Amino acid sequence: MSASSKHHRSTPTEILYSLWLTFSQDGNVRLNRESPRLSPDERAMRVEVRLPKALWNIPQLSAEITVPELTADLIEVLGMPNFRTGPMAHAFRNAGRAEIRSKCEDEQAFILHWLVTLVLEHGTDWRRHAGETLTAVIAEAKAKRERGLDATSALDG
């Protein structure tokens, strides 16, 4: 990835812009490249915009920025302690489905990212999707263990 400027980066397939979206309760909105100075009634959110380079062939682009509401399901997932996420991460690693370092922070981050994605994609049905995937992952990890193929040794260290 090349560092094209202070506010954007470029890869072979996309350009990534880093911006600040500043908004107030009365409906005012502005975009800034630098971290904005805020009045007491304003809030700001850092936004990273990924544009495929192929889009430069289109004369006008539009997008929608949506910040998901903090639902009970997101609170449940984001509040999961590492003693709950660790065994799930171990199963993904042992099944060979993910390369996760043997650090509790990395294991927890992997599982939280996976589960948050499921919540955002499936809403309250995320548990069923997670359960179906975990059932398959655990079966794969068990089969590899029985065949003597432990995927963790290459990732430790």
C-alpha positions, 0 to 999 in steps of 0.5 A: 500500500502506498502512502499517497498523501496525509489523507489518503492511501492507495492500493493496486485496486482501491483508494482509501480516504480518511475523513472526519464527519462533524454533525450537530443536533440541529442538522448541520454536517461538514466533512474535514480532512483534519481532526475538527475543532468542535463546539459544545453541541457538535460531535465528530466521527472518523470515517474511512472511505474505500473506493475501488479504482474501477469507480473512476470510470463512473462520472458521479458517485453516491454513498450512504453512511450508516452508523448502526444503533447499539442494540441489545445483541451488539451489547451482548457480543461486545461485552463477551469476556475472553473466557467465552471467546477464547474457546471459539477462537481455538476451534477456528484456529484448530480447524484451520479456518483462521490464522489467529495468534495465541494471544487472548487479545487476538483471539477475542478480537477475531471472535468479536469481529466475526460476531459483530459482523453476524449481528449487523448482517442478520440482526437477532438471528445472529445466534443461529448463524453463529451456532451453525458455523461453530458446529461445523468449525468444532467438527472440523477441529475435532476431525483434524485433532483425531487425524493428528493435524494440529494447526496451532503449532505454526501460529504460536510465537 
